[in-house]
Each structure stands twice: as C-alpha cells, then as structure tokens.
C-alpha cells in the first residue's frame, strides 16, 4: 500500500515538474540523481549488514546462489517463450 502511495506521489511530482522552467527542471533532476545514489548506497550497505549477520553465511551462499539462478532463469525462459509465440502469431512476414 505504502509503495503505491509513494509511486503516485512521485508521478504527481513529475507532472508538476513539467510546468517548471527548464533551468529549474535541470537543477531538480541533478539533485534527484544525487539523492538516488545516496539512497541506493544506503540500501546496499543495509543489505550487507543483514547478510553479514546471518550464521553460516558461507554455507548458505550456495543455496542462495542456486535460488537466485532459478529466479533468473524461469522468468527469462517464459519471457522468451511468450515473445517467440506472439512474434510467430502476430508479425506479418513479407512475400518471398
């Protein structure tokens, strides 16, 4: 719920940013980029703390790596299959 609210507030802010002067838009965009870098670095730092606090982290790395691989392969395979299906069905081929 809170994520949706944050996204809506961001979209509204972006809409009103279109009404600002070009120089003000540029300044806000630069500031926004710096804030995003700081927040991403903070998130990565907190994730590192969480991972470092796991008992037997080295032992669990194999399991987490395998799960990550599965979570990457399955959506990729389905995406490729769906694109292949729809491209074969809807793309009109030229006459030869």
N, C-alpha and C positions, 0 to 999 in steps of 0.2 A: 504494500500500500504506500509506504513512505517513498519507495523508489519511483513509483508512478507520479506521485506528487512532485518529487524533485525534477523529474523529466518534464512535467507540464510547466513548472516554474521556469525551467531553462528555455523551453520553447517560447514562452511568453516574453522572456527577457530578450531572446534572439529576435523576435518580431519587433519589439520596440527599439532594438539596436539599429534596425534598418532606417529608422527615422532620424538618426543622429548624423552629424556632419562626418565626412569621410575621415578627417584627421582624428576625431574622437573615436570613431569606429576602430581605427588602426591602433590607437593607444589602448583601448579596451581589449582588443584582440591580443596584443603583446602581453598585457597584464594577465589575461586569461591563460595564455600559454605558460607563463611562469608559474602561476598558481597550480595548473595541472601537473607540471613537472614535480613541484614540491609535494603535491598530494600523492602522486604515483610513487615517488621515492619513499614517502612515509608508509604507504601500503606495503611496499616490498620489504621495508625494514620490519614492520609488524609481522608479516608473514615469516620472515627469517627468525624472529623471536619465537613464534609459535612452533616452527619446525624444529628449532634448536631445543625446545623444551620437551620434545617427545622422547620417551625412553626407548632405547634400542632403535634410534633413528636410522642408523646404517643398515640394520637388518630389515627395517620396514621400507627402505628405499626401493628394493626390488619389487615388492608388491605395489607400491605407489607408482613406480615406473611402468609396470605392466598394465595397471588400471588406466594410467594416462594414455598409453599406447592404444588400448581398446577404445577409450573415449575419443581418440583422434581418428582411428581407422573407420569405425562404424559410421559416424556422420559423413565422412568423406566418401565412403563407398555408396551410401544412399544418395548423396548429392550427385555423384557421377551417374548413378543408375537413373535417377529422375531426369537429369539433363539429357542423357542419352535417349531415354524414352520419348520425352517431349520434342527433342530435336528431330527424331525419326518420324514422329507423328505429325508435327505442325510445320516444319520447314519445307518449303516447296523447292524441289530440285529443278535445275534448268534442263532444257531439252538438249539431248546429245545427238 
